């Protein structure tokens, strides 16, 4: 069980947001807190590479990509609202 204190203003905002999503306040808060926790953890992922692997990784990031034929075709079409 998690218990927190919040001001009336904060509780009102959270309650309105939960109602808009069709959730109970506790569900909304738990979902929101979980998303924030996952984001925080994902932002802290670290991987290490030796110098050779790091250079290869940077080369891949910096290499220009070749557009796929289907993408080129799609981008050359007129938009439906331009017809």
N, C-alpha and C positions, 0 to 999 in steps of 0.2 A: 504494500500500500504506500502511496506517495501522498503526502500532505503538503500544501503550500499556502502561504498567505498572500493575498493580493488586495490592492485597494479596490474600492467600489467602482471606480472608473475603469480599471483594468478588467475587473470581472464583467462589467457591462459590455465592454468591447468584445471580450472573449465569448460571452453568451450570445451576442448578436451574430458574430461570425459563425458560431456553432449552429445557430438556428438557420442561417442561410444555407449551410451545408446539410441541413437535416440531421444533425448529430446532437447527441447529448453533450453537455459541456465537458464532462470528463473524457468522452471519446475524442472530441475535438482537440483538447489539450494534449492528450496522449499521442494522437496522430501527429500533431504539430511538433511536439517535443521529440518524437522519434525521428521525424524528417530532419530536424535540426541536428540531432545527435549523429545520424548517418552522414550528413553533409560534413560535420566537423571531423568525423573519423576518416572519411574519404579524402578530405583535404590534407590529412596528416600521413597519408600513405607514402612510404619512402622505399625506393628500390635503389640498389647500388649496382654499378657496372664497373668492370675494369676499363682501362683506357681504350682498348681496342673496341669493345662493345659500345662504349660511350660515343666514340667517333662514328661508328656505324649507325647508331641511333640518331645522332645529329645529322648525319648525311641523309637519312630517310626523312627527317623532319624538314630539312632544307631543300630537298629535291623537288623540282616542279612536277606536278602531276599531269598526266596526259588525260584530257577529258574523254570520257566514254562516248562512243558513237551515239548512243541513245540520248545522252545529255545534250550533245551538240544539236541533234535534231529537235529536241524539245525546246531548247533556248532559241532556235531559229524560227519557230512558229509564231504566228501572230497571236496575241492574246485574244480571248473570246470577245472582250469588250472593245477591241479595236476593229473588228470586222464591220 
